[in-house]
Amino acid sequence: MNRPQSATFQTAAPAAHTHNERAGDRVSLLRLSAAQRLLAAAAVLALLWAGVYWALN
């Protein structure tokens, strides 16, 4: 069932992202290694537990 597309459905392919920003300017969690992600999660948990400890005292 290969039918040619009508003229109303012909569109140009979407262009690739052409932003002028460099990828290294922002921190991405996906680019971090597993150890770095675990360290970041541990730091967030430590801050949360410090807040709980401070609130209870």
N, C-alpha and C positions, 0 to 999 in steps of 0.2 A: 504494500500500500504506500508506495513512494509517490506522493503527489507534489508537483511544484508549488511553492508557496506563492500566494497572491501578492500583489504589490503592497497591500496594506500591512503585511506582516514582515516585510523586509526591513530590517534595521541594521545599523552598523554594529559591529561587535564592540562591547564596552572597552574603553581605553584602559590601559594599565594605570595604576596610581602614579600621578605625575607631581606629587607634592615635592617641594624643594627642601623638606626637612630631612636631616640625616637620621638613620635608625639608631645611632649611638647616642643621640641626645636624650632619650628617655629610658627609664628603667622598665624592663619588661620581666614579669615573673616567669614567662616561658623561656626566656634566654638564660635564666640562672641555672646553675647546676643543682642537682638534687640536694647536695650538702648545704648549699647556700639557702635553698628554700626551707630546709629543715631548721637551719640556724635562724632564719627570719621568723618562722613559726614559733620557735622556742622563745625568741625575744618578745614576741607579742604575748605569748602565754605568761611569761615572767612579768611583763607589765600589768597584765590583767590580775594576776595573783598578788602583785604588790598593791594594786588598788583595793582588792578585797581585804588584804591584811590591814591596810591603812584604815579602811572603813570600819572594820570590826574592832579596832583599838581605840 
